[in-house]
Amino acid sequence: MIPEDVITEIKRRADIGEVIGRHVKLKRVGRNLVGLCPFHTEKSPSFNVRPDDGFFYCFGCKATGDVVEFLVRTTGRGFLDIITELAGQTGVEIPKGQVDPEEEARQKEKKRLLRALELAQVFFKTRLSSEAGQGARAYLADVRKIDDDTIDRFGIGWGGAADDGLVTFLKEQGIPVDDGVAAGVLGRSERGPYDFFRHRVTVPIRGTRGEIVSFQGRIFGERATDAQGKKRPKYVNGPQTGVYDKSGVLFGLFEAQPALKQGKPAVLGEGPLDAIAVHRAGLPSSVAPCGTGLTMRHVEELRRRTERVVVCMDADAAGKDAAARAILMMLSAGLDVGLAALPDKDPDAMVAAGRADELRGILLGAPAAL
Ligand code: ZN
């Protein structure tokens, strides 16, 4: 980026009459230069250049602009190209390092991580629809009762059956292993890199512009226990990375934005799959923190988009604690807070049991939390 005052100085010093005179035959008339317009066909000159004011104007076709615009339009070259050339001709120095090199490096790094995440999503989606993805599809349809429309809307995928399927895929796409690790989709052990979300159903976590910043993985089926019969963790969450700040990102907020704009209350759930369940129950304004407790930054993200939040946590002790904490935080931020009392374990269980309408009624009718 060239600073605006440098651009102004370049334009001021460039002799517009002389520059345009190289392209158009001009004749001096008083303070103006006049010639045949290069932008339309004419026999008598209506093209005026006003060196004192630094612009050109055609009385015939109304074309107007400054010296840079003239060159862009007549040569088809880019703005930056032309300004750099004029800087050389006018002896104006374009300051180097106007872009903070650290900031530039950060932006480049972010771009690389987002690219790795985007490609990981391509991999997870293709795994889910592959023949090997049959088990994952059956789990989503039969156990979670998640329909294809929801799978598409949230971009749900599957990590695949291999330990290094994504490692290989990213390599094929020219993505260095380091980028995959930095993006949180690959892990690294003494035996080498491995797929962080292998064997798991994957749910993308998006930033507010819809870009994928991380994933959550849910284990299912026989993989839920390891070879020694020990239970594997149900959920794994992508780590904190250069593009994923857990304390600032709420799962579902991107997807919830249209409904929030329509004035629907936000529904705060415990995790992504609960938020998706609420979404399926007809409240597409459900969100959840992911791999972390609710923070004031999360609350602020909500407060900027809605006035009312209904808290909908699991009916167990941990859920009640989380709900009490969330309620206090949101009340302190001036939000109108409702508390939904679930008759069942969690929203996901209710939707899976075919009680979506009942869940929606409870959420919409939730009494004030205080
Ligand atoms: Zn003209």
Boltz pocket constraint, residues with backbone or C-beta under 6 A from the ligand:
constraints:
  - pocket:
      binder: B
      contacts: [[A, 37], [A, 38], [A, 39], [A, 40], [A, 47], [A, 58], [A, 59], [A, 60], [A, 61], [A, 62], [A, 63]]
      max_distance: 6.0
